[in-house]
Amino acid sequence: MDLSILRKVALFEGLTSRQLNTLKRVLKAREYAAGANIFSEGEKGDSMFVIAEGKVRLSQMIDGVGEEAMALMNAGQHFGEMALIDDSPRASFAIAHTPCVLYELSNRAFNEVMFMHKEIAYTLLWTLVRSLAQRLRETHERMRNFLTMASFGSQTETVSPFGPNNPLASLHEPLISLNDEKTPTPVPM
């Protein structure tokens, strides 16, 4: 495993060469063919991944729609890190979009590094917190944009982006109707 790959990973950017070598010893290289399932939504997560080569697609399965891609991750990016923080099930599927080489950091190895190397722990945890905060902000902005579109659709009858031929039409009801009434109630903005 080449340290130059680890240096490109934003999660590891604050680590010294000595610290990267320590981390390198606990990472496991994994290869996946294009289309291979890395992990599934709902399964117990026990590791995170760093992309050394290739691309990984993070998706969710939407009833009646199928796969909805949330992100396409490239070499140098990481995913699945929430499994290092809590015991909740995976929030998405991870699928090899192209053939890829990943470095897996298990929860057990992460905890050992955290316990034995406090300086690595401090740097990794702060970087992880900033990364998760950034992803939360991005998700918040996407939801704001989506809810704005939904609100617009409920206020105009003739130029609704949620017309019967629009694939997003099925999403209109759940977003603006929070009860079981037949008449949708607009979400206040």
N, C-alpha and C positions, 0 to 999 in steps of 0.2 A: 504494500500500500504506500503510495507516494504522498508525502506530507504536503506537496503543492496542491493536491486536491482538497485536503482538509483546510488549508489556508484560505481557499475560495468560499468556504461555507460561512455564511454570516453568523451562524450560531457559535462558531469557534474563532471569530475574528480577534477577540481579545486575548487569546492564549499564546504563550511563548512556544518556541520550537520544542523545548523540553516538555512542556505541558501537553502539546500535541502528540508527542511520542508516547506519553503515558496513556493518553486517550486512544491512540492508534492500537495499542495492545489489547483493548477490550472490544474493538469494533470487529464485526464479522462480515466478510464480503459475501454477497449473495447475487446471483445472476438470474435474470428473468427474461423469458422470450416475450416478444410483442404479444399483447393480449392476455398475458398471464395475470392471475389474481394475486396480489401481494397480501392484502387483507380485506375482510368483508365488513360492511356496516353491521353493527350489532354484536360482533364478536368481542371477546375480552382482548384488550390491547395490553401487550407486555413489552413493547419496544418501539423505538422511533427509527427512522431511516434517513440517510444522507444519500443523495443521488450523485454518484461518481461519473456515470456515463448514461446517456439516454434521457427519456422523458417519462414521467409518471402522471397519470390522469386521476384526479380525485373526483369521485362522483357519488351521487345518491340516486336511489331508485324511487321514482315517483309513480304512484298508482295511476294506471290509465295512460301514462306518458312513456315510461321506460327510464332509461338512464339519462340523468341530467348532470353534465359535467360542471363541476364547480371551479376547478383550477387545473391548469396544465403546468406541472413542475418540471424544471430543467436541471441540468448538472449544476452542482453547487448549492442547491436548495435542499431543505429538509422537510419532513412531514411525519405525522404520527406522534409528535412530541407530547400531546396531551396524555398519552399512556404512561409517561414518566411521572406525571403529576397526580393523577387520580386513577381509580379503579373502574371508571365508567366504561361502558361498551364503546367501540369505535363509532364515530359519528358519520363515517363515509366509507365507500369502497376505495381502495387504491389499486389501480390497474396499470401494468406496464404498457404505456402508449407505444413505445418503441422497445427494441431489445435494450436492456439496461443492466448496469452494475450498481448495486446499492451497498452501503455500509450500514449494518444494523447495530444499534446500541440497545441492548436489553435493559429492562428495568433493574434487574439484579446487578448488572455491571455498572449502570449509572449510579445506583446507590452505593456501591463499593467505592467508586471514584469520589463521590461526594463525601463519604466518610473518611477516606484515607488522604485526600488532597483538598484541603479547605480552600486554597487559593483558586484551584480549578472550579470548585463548587461555587464560590462567590461569583466568578466571571460568567460561568455557564448559566447560573440561575438568573442573574440580572439580564443577560442577553435573551434568555428564554422568556422572561417576563415582558421585555420590550417587544419581542417578536409576536407574542400572543396578544399584546395590547394593540399592535398595528393591525393584526388580522381581525380583531374585534372591531376596530374603527372601520375597516374596509367592509366588513359584513354589515355594520350599522348603516353605512352610506348606501350599500346596495338595497337594503330593506327600505330605507327612506325613499329612494328612487322608485322602487316597486310600489310602495304604498301610495306615493304621489300619483303614479299612473293609475292605480286602482281607484283612487278618489276621483280623478279626472273622469274615468270611465263611468262612475256612478252618477256624475253630475250632468252629463251630456248624453241625450238619447240618440241624436243623429250622427255624431262623430265619435262614437265610443271605440276605443282601441280593443274593447272586449266584446265585439260583435260576434254573432253566432259562428262565423267562419274563422275566427281568430283562435289559434291553438291555446291562447292564454285565457279563453273565455271561462273554462272550468275553474280557474284560480280566482275569478272575481267574487263568487259567492263566499268562500271561506274568509277572504280578506275583509269584507265589509259587513258580513252578517255574523254577529257574535251570539245569536240566539236561534231558536228553532222556528221563528216566525216566517211566514211566506214572503213578506216584504223585507228586502234587505235594508239594514240600517247602516248609513254611511259612517265610517270611522272618522271621528273628529280629528282635524289636523292642527 
